[in-house]
């Protein structure tokens, strides 16, 4: 392995793997716009997809590569807010994932291995520091095609895998994550009120698309459910970004209807549909 480009201000490292699965660090520079398209289905499905991804998340096995410095965390410190960003806009050929948890994150090799178990390749990684802490960025592609991830269920599986590993190796993060209620050692002290936390806006973003912004309480399966609700009313999701920020989820989607920006009446329909879905009580569907 070779380490390149370090300074007091930041440290940039790019990760790739060779045919022998040996990590290789190299310098790269990629920065250009991207887009992905999730077209509404021809025959709209009526089944719920809310938690279909949760059963395929691999459980990581602890190893020395996951420990931070001396392998411990300082429970007297103020626990920073964990952030996981799934970005479909910044790279035309890969899905970019960014993880931030103050200055507590290490190399995250176990997270990379867990993503590999989902049939993914981490083509490069960028680690840098700023005032908000250490940022770990991965460029991810599907192993069988070499292309970026477009399937909402697989994108949600990526998100839950990363959060699962964060809870595994940083148990102090569970008090800051919505997933900590079910899977962490310490649930969040405050519970988010979905009615208060949910905010939805739709704005014009040029003649060919609109920008949909959704902020709401986080939970497993949320990314899949948002895309399903949007495409159920024949609106296409063209690209976007999905952020997990502590107890909240924040999504930005570029959307269109028949290749054009969404007109005002349909914008209202979209906002109302999402607001109804996100705020309604969660119930189990009965079996007959």
Secondary structure as UniProt FT lines:
FT   STRAND          15..17
FT   TURN            19..20
FT   STRAND          23..25
FT   TURN            50..53
FT   HELIX           54..56
FT   HELIX           64..66
FT   TURN            69..71
FT   TURN            75..76
FT   STRAND          83..87
FT   STRAND          95..100
FT   TURN            102..103
FT   HELIX           109..116
FT   TURN            117..119
FT   STRAND          120..130
FT   TURN            131..132
FT   STRAND          133..142
FT   TURN            143..145
FT   HELIX           152..169
FT   HELIX           171..176
FT   TURN            178..179
FT   HELIX           180..183
FT   HELIX           194..197
FT   STRAND          199..204
FT   STRAND          210..217
FT   TURN            220..221
FT   HELIX           222..231
FT   TURN            232..234
FT   STRAND          236..245
FT   TURN            246..247
FT   STRAND          248..257
FT   TURN            258..259
FT   HELIX           264..279
//
